[in-house]
Amino acid sequence: MDLQLKEEDEHDLGIEVVVQDGDKQAPCCVHGPTLLFEKVCIGDKKGRRFYACSACRDRKECAFFQWEDDKVSEARLLAREEDIRSKMPPFTHQEYCARLRKFLALPLGRRFCQDCQLLLLPGEWESHASHKMSHAEDLTEARLSRPSLLLKPLENKKSNAQFLFADRSCHFLLDTIAQQGYRKVLCVGTPRLHELIKLRNQEGKGDPMKSLLLDIDFRYGQFNSTEEFCHYNMFNHHFFGGEAAEKVLLSFLVEEDGEKVIMITDPPFGGLTKPLAQSFSQISDMWRKLQTFADSDVEIPMVWVFPYFFEPRILECFPSFTMLDYQVDYDNHPLYKHGKTGRKQSPVRLFTNLRPQDVVLPKEEGYRFCKVCVRYVWSENRHCNKCNLCPSKDGRQWKHCSECQKCVKPSWRHCQSCGHCALPEHPCGNSPGLEGCFICGSLKHKRKNCPDKMKQTTRNNRPNRPKAQGGRNTPKQQAKKPKRKSGAQRRANKLKMAAE
């Protein structure tokens, strides 16, 4: 998270999300229940906890912030509720559906406001007269069936940036799940796939499939019925439509007449994996309770689309998953797309609990089947007889290091000082602060696995600041704050202090 906290000293190393247990209610912002975070410090220094938005990593996008031990006044709670109401969508999902029916029934003159991203009815044209418009010729039935081509993608990388699947990747995903017999597709943050399924049904190609889109972008409610779309935040498993929307999901997860369900999810790459995994596990639990089998450990069939360098974090949350070599491309990403204008190889992969050998990667795109690994791999991912696997993660041909006894990236070299392979220009030696545990100093584990972590006090029991008349906190009597050092300088100071 890129939250902008006021640092009180140079000991803070960052923040860490705290997965809460129990029934404790988190305060809410406009994006639903917030998440609990903790400031990470060197050694046994106490880290204070706070609540912040689950969806936005920048407080400029969502200003909610509350220390865990704060006592919030009734007036402040009322002001917060009013602020949330003022930022909600202009119409409910039911109202959007009614508006769409009226819009489609217009004999002449369809208009879409590009500034407000809203389908307009005739009585609203005058109030949007100064805005940029799309007119009837751009609002055909075919265009309305592909709203991702009509809506302007959200582009803020620190909140809900939207990168849309290229048709090549979208068709591959759809063909793969159709070949494996899935007839219900839960699309979590994948509007392009949802649209393609609906188009496939309209054209009568293959067996009919059902699709339900869960997305934080409420604008898709203008184009989908209440049975096809739920306004949803995947970082906190929050349904903005309340129990009615949650019942839509429950109804969709029921496998009737042999209609197998699969979940395809494409979260924002800057999102924290723990909250995402917790939400996906809750969906899996909902699905499991609706099935007739007795196996309590089975997971909903799932494909999680994420960059390959998140593999350790995803496997920590879902040990049954496997990363496939398929490279997912996006139409509107400056790098992660197919062709000469983008990167030759996208770093985005498929993580799934499907059997790897059942996911057939297209030979014409450069994939092959490895008989030893019993799965499809990228053509440059050569099998290593010493490691007994196809080791490449990034699409390049990796090399085996006899000293490390494993395959590494081709640009890495073995460093005798460090005792492992790294880039030639890496900081040499086991520099304090670069690895190991920040609590006890051990190089054998990280902070999150430290046995001494539970001994730390979870709350920072600072004395309450004195309050002036009227209940407001009095300002601290302190000298003018010095100019904030750069991030690089702060990190250098932290490492220096840890070394001392």
C-alpha positions in Angstrom: 0.0 0.0 0.0 1.2 3.5 -0.9 -0.5 5.2 2.0 0.8 8.6 2.9 1.5 8.5 6.6 3.2 11.2 8.6 6.4 9.6 9.7 7.4 10.3 13.3 10.8 8.8 13.0 13.1 7.0 10.6 12.5 3.5 12.1 9.4 2.7 10.0 10.0 0.2 7.2 6.6 0.2 5.7 3.1 -1.2 6.4 1.6 -4.6 6.5 -2.0 -5.7 6.2 -3.5 -7.5 9.2 -6.0 -10.2 8.4 -8.5 -9.9 11.2 -10.2 -12.9 13.0 -13.4 -12.8 14.9 -16.5 -10.6 14.5 -14.9 -7.2 15.0 -16.5 -4.6 12.7 -14.1 -2.5 10.6 -15.2 1.1 9.9 -16.5 1.8 6.3 -15.5 4.2 3.6 -17.2 4.6 0.2 -15.6 1.3 -1.0 -17.1 -0.7 1.9 -15.4 -2.1 5.0 -11.8 -0.9 5.4 -8.7 -3.0 6.0 -6.5 -3.0 9.1 -2.8 -2.2 8.6 0.2 -2.1 10.9 3.4 0.0 10.6 6.4 -2.3 10.4 9.4 -1.3 12.5 12.9 -2.5 13.2 13.4 -4.7 16.2 10.8 -4.7 19.0 9.6 -1.2 18.4 5.8 -1.1 18.6 3.9 -0.8 15.3 0.7 1.2 15.5 -2.3 -0.1 13.6 -4.8 1.9 11.5 -7.7 1.4 9.2 -7.6 2.6 5.5 -9.4 2.0 2.3 -9.3 -1.5 0.9 -9.4 -0.5 -2.8 -7.3 2.7 -3.1 -3.6 2.8 -2.3 -3.4 6.6 -2.3 -5.2 8.7 0.2 -5.8 11.3 -2.5 -8.2 8.9 -4.0 -9.8 7.8 -0.8 -9.0 10.0 2.2 -10.3 7.6 4.9 -7.8 7.1 7.7 -8.4 6.0 11.3 -6.1 4.7 14.0 -7.3 1.5 15.5 -7.5 2.9 19.0 -9.3 6.1 18.0 -12.6 6.9 19.6 -14.8 8.4 16.9 -17.5 10.8 17.9 -21.1 10.5 16.9 -20.9 13.7 14.8 -17.9 12.4 12.9 -19.7 9.1 12.2 -22.7 11.0 10.8 -20.5 13.2 8.7 -18.7 10.0 7.4 -22.0 8.4 6.5 -23.2 11.5 4.6 -19.9 11.6 2.7 -20.4 7.9 1.6 -23.9 8.6 0.5 -22.8 11.6 -1.6 -20.2 9.5 -3.5 -22.5 6.6 -4.3 -23.6 6.0 -8.0 -26.3 8.3 -9.2 -28.8 5.4 -9.7 -29.4 2.0 -8.2 -28.8 -1.1 -10.3 -32.6 -1.6 -10.7 -32.9 2.0 -11.9 -30.1 1.5 -14.4 -31.9 -1.6 -15.8 -35.1 0.4 -16.2 -33.2 3.2 -17.9 -31.6 0.7 -20.3 -35.1 -0.7 -21.3 -36.3 2.8 -22.1 -33.1 3.6 -24.0 -33.4 0.6 -26.2 -37.0 1.4 -27.0 -36.1 4.9 -28.3 -37.3 5.1 -31.9 -34.7 7.8 -32.9 -31.8 9.6 -31.3 -29.7 7.7 -28.8 -27.0 9.6 -26.9 -24.2 8.6 -24.5 -22.5 11.3 -22.4 -18.8 10.6 -22.6 -18.0 13.1 -19.8 -20.5 11.5 -17.4 -20.2 8.0 -18.9 -24.0 7.7 -18.9 -26.7 6.5 -21.3 -29.0 9.5 -21.7 -32.8 9.6 -22.0 -34.4 12.4 -24.1 -35.4 14.5 -21.0 -31.7 14.7 -20.0 -30.2 15.9 -23.2 -30.4 19.6 -22.4 -28.6 19.3 -19.1 -25.7 17.5 -20.9 -25.7 19.8 -23.9 -22.2 21.2 -23.2 -20.7 17.7 -22.7 -19.0 15.4 -25.3 -21.5 13.0 -26.8 -21.7 9.7 -28.7 -24.7 9.7 -31.0 -27.0 7.1 -32.5 -24.6 5.8 -35.1 -22.1 4.9 -32.4 -24.8 3.2 -30.2 -25.9 0.2 -32.2 -27.0 -3.0 -30.5 -23.7 -4.6 -31.3 -21.8 -1.7 -29.6 -24.0 -1.8 -26.6 -23.3 -5.5 -26.2 -19.6 -4.5 -25.8 -19.7 -1.8 -23.1 -15.9 -2.2 -22.4 -15.4 -0.6 -25.9 -17.8 2.3 -25.1 -16.8 3.1 -21.5 -13.6 5.0 -20.8 -11.2 2.7 -18.9 -10.3 3.8 -15.4 -6.6 4.6 -15.4 -5.6 5.5 -11.8 -2.9 2.9 -11.0 -3.3 3.5 -7.3 -6.9 2.6 -7.1 -9.0 0.8 -9.7 -7.1 0.9 -13.0 -8.7 -1.2 -15.7 -6.6 -3.2 -18.1 -8.8 -5.2 -20.5 -8.0 -8.6 -22.0 -6.9 -8.6 -25.6 -9.3 -10.6 -27.8 -6.5 -13.2 -28.3 -6.3 -14.0 -24.6 -10.0 -13.6 -24.0 -10.9 -16.2 -26.7 -8.2 -18.6 -25.4 -9.7 -18.4 -21.9 -13.2 -18.9 -23.2 -12.3 -21.8 -25.5 -10.4 -23.5 -22.6 -13.2 -23.4 -20.1 -15.8 -24.4 -22.7 -13.7 -27.5 -23.7 -13.5 -28.6 -20.1 -17.3 -28.6 -19.8 -17.9 -25.5 -17.6 -21.2 -23.8 -18.3 -21.2 -21.2 -15.6 -18.4 -18.6 -15.4 -18.0 -16.2 -12.5 -16.2 -13.3 -13.9 -14.5 -11.3 -11.1 -13.1 -8.2 -12.6 -13.1 -9.6 -16.1 -15.7 -7.6 -18.1 -14.3 -8.5 -21.5 -14.7 -12.2 -20.8 -18.3 -11.6 -19.6 -19.1 -9.8 -22.8 -17.6 -12.5 -25.0 -19.7 -15.1 -23.3 -22.9 -13.1 -23.9 -21.9 -12.6 -27.5 -21.2 -16.3 -27.9 -24.7 -17.1 -26.7 -26.3 -14.6 -29.0 -24.5 -16.0 -32.0 -25.4 -19.6 -31.0 -21.8 -20.8 -31.0 -21.4 -23.9 -28.8 -23.4 -24.9 -25.8 -25.0 -22.0 -24.0 -23.1 -20.6 -21.0 -24.1 -18.4 -18.1 -21.9 -15.6 -16.8 -22.0 -13.3 -13.7 -19.8 -10.3 -13.6 -18.6 -9.0 -10.2 -16.8 -5.7 -10.6 -16.1 -2.5 -8.6 -17.0 -0.4 -11.7 -20.7 0.4 -11.2 -20.9 1.7 -14.8 -21.4 -1.9 -16.0 -24.7 -1.9 -14.2 -26.1 0.2 -17.1 -25.7 -2.6 -19.6 -26.4 -5.8 -17.5 -29.4 -7.1 -15.7 -29.4 -7.7 -11.9 -28.8 -11.4 -12.7 -25.7 -10.7 -14.8 -23.9 -8.0 -12.7 -23.1 -7.3 -9.1 -21.3 -4.1 -7.9 -18.5 -5.8 -5.8 -15.2 -5.0 -4.1 -12.9 -8.0 -4.3 -10.5 -6.6 -1.7 -13.0 -6.9 1.1 -15.7 -9.2 -0.3 -18.2 -6.4 -0.1 -21.5 -6.3 -2.2 -22.7 -2.7 -2.6 -26.2 -4.1 -3.4 -26.3 -5.8 0.1 -28.0 -9.1 0.7 -30.0 -9.0 -2.6 -26.7 -9.0 -4.6 -25.2 -11.7 -2.4 -28.2 -13.9 -3.1 -27.6 -13.4 -6.8 -24.1 -14.9 -6.4 -25.5 -17.8 -4.2 -28.0 -18.6 -6.8 -25.4 -18.6 -9.6 -23.1 -20.9 -7.7 -25.7 -23.7 -7.5 -24.7 -26.4 -10.1 -28.0 -27.5 -11.5 -28.3 -30.0 -14.4 -24.6 -30.6 -14.5 -23.7 -26.9 -15.1 -20.2 -26.8 -13.6 -19.0 -23.4 -12.2 -15.6 -21.9 -12.7 -14.2 -18.6 -11.4 -12.0 -16.3 -13.5 -10.5 -13.3 -11.7 -8.2 -10.6 -12.9 -7.4 -8.3 -9.9 -5.4 -5.0 -10.0 -1.7 -5.9 -10.0 -1.0 -3.4 -7.2 -3.5 -5.2 -5.0 -2.5 -7.0 -1.8 -2.7 -10.8 -2.2 -3.9 -11.6 1.3 -7.2 -9.6 1.2 -7.8 -10.9 -2.4 -7.2 -14.5 -1.3 -9.5 -14.1 1.7 -12.3 -12.8 -0.6 -11.8 -15.6 -3.1 -11.7 -18.2 -0.3 -15.1 -16.8 0.9 -16.5 -17.3 -2.5 -15.1 -20.8 -2.6 -16.7 -21.5 0.8 -20.1 -20.3 -0.5 -19.7 -22.6 -3.5 -18.6 -25.6 -1.4 -21.6 -25.3 1.0 -24.0 -25.5 -2.0 -22.5 -28.8 -3.3 -23.6 -32.3 -2.5 -20.2 -33.9 -2.0 -18.7 -34.4 1.5 -15.1 -33.3 0.8 -14.7 -30.1 2.9 -11.3 -29.2 1.5 -12.2 -29.0 -2.2 -11.9 -25.5 -3.8 -14.0 -23.9 -6.5 -12.3 -24.3 -9.9 -10.4 -21.1 -10.3 -8.1 -19.1 -12.7 -6.3 -16.2 -11.1 -4.6 -13.9 -13.6 -1.5 -12.2 -12.1 2.1 -11.4 -12.9 4.5 -14.3 -12.5 6.6 -12.6 -9.8 3.7 -12.9 -7.4 3.9 -16.7 -7.5 5.3 -17.2 -4.0 2.5 -15.1 -2.5 -0.3 -16.8 -4.4 1.0 -20.3 -3.6 1.2 -19.3 0.1 -2.5 -18.6 0.0 -3.5 -21.4 -2.4 -1.0 -24.3 -2.2 -3.0 -26.3 -4.7 -2.4 -23.8 -7.5 0.0 -24.1 -10.4 1.4 -21.3 -12.5 1.0 -21.9 -16.3 3.3 -20.5 -19.0 0.5 -18.8 -20.9 1.2 -15.1 -21.5 -1.9 -12.9 -21.0 -2.1 -9.7 -23.1 -4.0 -6.5 -22.6 -5.4 -4.1 -25.2 -4.8 -0.9 -23.2 -1.7 -1.6 -21.2 1.5 0.2 -22.5 3.6 -2.9 -22.0 1.5 -6.0 -21.4 0.1 -6.5 -24.9 0.9 -8.5 -28.0 2.6 -7.1 -31.0 5.4 -4.7 -32.0 4.1 -1.8 -29.9 4.3 -3.7 -26.7 6.6 -6.0 -24.9 7.5 -9.2 -26.7 6.6 -11.2 -23.7 3.9 -10.3 -21.1 4.8 -11.1 -17.5 1.1 -11.9 -16.7 0.3 -15.6 -16.2 -2.5 -17.9 -15.2 -2.6 -19.4 -11.7 -5.1 -22.3 -11.4 -6.2 -25.4 -9.5 -7.1 -27.0 -12.8 -4.9 -29.9 -13.9 -2.0 -28.3 -15.9 -2.1 -31.1 -18.6 -5.7 -30.3 -19.3 -5.0 -26.7 -20.2 -3.8 -26.9 -23.8 -1.7 -23.9 -24.8 -1.8 -23.0 -28.5 1.1 -24.4 -30.5 0.8 -21.7 -33.2 1.6 -19.1 -30.5 4.8 -20.8 -29.5 3.9 -23.3 -26.8 4.9 -27.0 -26.6 4.1 -30.0 -24.5 6.8 -31.3 -22.1 6.3 -35.0 -21.6 8.5 -35.1 -18.5 6.6 -32.2 -16.7 3.3 -33.4 -18.2 2.2 -29.8 -19.0 2.4 -27.2 -21.8 5.2 -24.7 -21.6 6.7 -21.8 -23.6 9.0 -22.9 -26.4 12.0 -21.2 -24.8 11.3 -22.8 -21.5 13.8 -25.7 -21.9 13.6 -28.7 -19.6 16.5 -29.0 -17.1 17.5 -32.7 -16.4 19.3 -31.6 -13.2 16.3 -29.8 -11.8 13.9 -32.2 -13.5 11.5 -29.4 -14.5 11.0 -26.6 -17.0 12.2 -23.8 -14.8 11.6 -20.5 -16.6 9.2 -18.1 -15.2 9.7 -15.0 -17.4 9.7 -16.6 -20.9 13.5 -16.6 -21.3 15.7 -19.7 -21.4 17.1 -20.1 -17.9 20.5 -21.7 -17.1 21.5 -24.1 -14.4 23.9 -23.0 -11.6 25.8 -26.0 -10.2 26.7 -24.1 -7.0 23.2 -22.9 -6.3 21.9 -26.3 -7.5 19.0 -24.7 -9.4 18.2 -22.8 -12.6 18.4 -19.1 -12.6 17.7 -16.2 -15.0 20.2 -15.9 -17.8 21.3 -12.4 -16.7 22.3 -13.6 -13.2 25.8 -14.5 -12.1 26.9 -16.5 -9.1 28.4 -14.3 -6.4 30.9 -15.9 -4.1 30.5 -13.2 -1.4 26.7 -13.7 -1.2 26.8 -17.4 -1.9 24.0 -17.3 -4.5 23.2 -16.0 -8.0 22.2 -12.4 -8.5 22.5 -9.5 -11.0 26.1 -8.4 -11.6 25.4 -5.0 -10.1 23.6 -6.2 -7.0 24.6 -4.8 -3.5 27.2 -7.4 -2.5 27.1 -9.2 0.8 24.4 -9.9 3.4 23.7 -6.2 4.1 21.6 -5.7 7.3 18.0 -4.7 6.4 18.1 -6.2 2.9 17.1 -9.6 4.0 16.2 -11.5 7.1 13.9 -10.6 10.0 13.4 -7.1 11.2 12.3 -8.2 14.7 15.0 -10.6 15.8 17.6 -10.1 13.1 17.7 -13.8 12.0 18.5 -14.4 8.3 16.5 -17.7 8.4 13.1 -16.2 8.2 11.1 -13.0 7.5 9.2 -10.8 9.9 5.8 -12.4 9.2 7.2 -15.9 10.3 9.2 -14.7 13.3 8.4 -16.7 16.5 8.9 -13.5 18.5 6.2 -11.6 16.6 3.4 -12.6 18.9 5.3 -11.2 21.9 5.1 -7.7 20.4 2.3 -5.5 21.7 -0.2 -5.0 19.0 -1.3 -1.6 20.1 0.7 1.5 20.7 -0.4 2.6 24.1 0.4 6.2 23.7 -1.1 8.6 26.2 -4.1 10.6 24.8 -3.3 14.0 23.7 -4.9 16.8 25.8 -8.1 18.2 24.4 -9.0 21.9 24.2 -12.5 23.2 24.8 -15.0 22.0 22.2 -13.4 18.5 22.2 -10.8 19.2 19.5 -7.2 17.9 19.9 -4.8 20.7 20.7 -1.9 21.1 18.3 1.5 19.7 19.2 3.9 22.3 20.4 6.8 21.6 18.2 9.3 23.3 16.0 8.6 23.6 12.3 8.9 20.2 10.6 12.1 19.8 8.6 11.9 19.1 4.9 11.1 15.4 4.2 14.0 13.4 3.0 13.8 11.4 -0.2 12.7 7.8 -0.1 16.2 6.6 -1.1 17.7 8.6 1.7 15.2 7.3 4.3 16.0 3.7 3.3 19.7 4.3 3.5 19.3 5.8 7.0 17.3 2.7 8.1 19.9 0.3 6.9 22.6 2.3 8.6 20.8 2.3 11.9 20.1 -1.4 11.6 23.8 -2.1 11.0 24.8 -0.1 14.1 
